[in-house]
Amino acid sequence: MFISIFFILSPQPVLQAKKVRKLYLPVLMYHQISEKNSRLGEYVITPTEFENDLKLLKSKGYTSVTVSDLINYAKKGKKMPDKPVMITFDDGFQSDYIYAYPILKEHDMKACFSIVGEFTDRYSQEGIDMNVDYAYVSWDEVKEMRNSGVGEFLSHTYDMHNTRKRSGALKKKSESEEEYKKILFEDIEKINAAFKEHLGAKPDAFTCPFGCFDDSLKGYLKDSGYSAILISHQILNKFNGEPDELYRVGRIVRPHGMNLNTRIAKWEAEIESCIKSGQIKG
């Protein structure tokens, strides 16, 4: 007598590689907004210029995205809009709250604001002069902007936004690697603690003061848990969906008087060229 024994094997789950579409991403960098002609320049534009930028971007079919969207794209394969654009503001000036915030809300767009912890702590004190020409946002204003869904907040260091002591967050020639690492990580701990206290979580991304960036800083920021680094290289970003690509996100400065329509045409021509050459697929 033969006894046949059959084993029915359940199929083993197959790990699927995340499928992501290659991405091109223009990132605009703003600093301050003012109604005073005397203050306009490379890093200061008018409220009308900013509003016209948003109108133009929307008319051309662009959708604003945040750094969190970008991180989820790279790490989780999140689908991005067909024509994404990222709007960023550096330094955390009071004009972010007075001008940028209501204009963004009106046009249903988002922006990423990089704040300096020491500045925001200082301007959160009672009785301090909140003059829009030189003041910075308070933590209450930051929370309001974040809770509205309009603003996402990034680290611009706690107290390394200066060129008197060093070039932004870079190592000084006169200090050892260990000395530099200790100073940098103490600053990171301070800004993380401030974010946790006021916003409930540490920042996911770091914006380099003055665009000062090198491989040493990149490595330490990566080790400390940041998922993205914003720099000041004026390039169109091209991503393949790899998380390590986010440690060098370039941005385009928007000075007073710039014709944004011309700049959009330039990056769209570059995108078209990339698609035709097979570098990037739409």
Secondary structure, 3 states (H helix, E strand, C coil): CCCCCCCCCCCCCCCCCCCCCCEEECEEEECEECCCHHHCECCEECHHHHHHHHHHHHHCCCEEECHHHHHHHHHHCCCCCCCEEEEEEEECEHHHHHHHHHHHHHCCCCEEEEECHHHHHHCCCCCCCCCCCCCECCHHHHHHHHHCCCEEEEECCCCCCCCCCCCCCCCCCCCCHHHHHHHHHHHHHHHHHHHHHHHCCCCCEEECHHHCCCHHHHHHHHHCCCCEEECCCCCCEEECCCHHHHHCECCEECCCCCCHHHHHHHHHHHHHHHHHHCCCCC
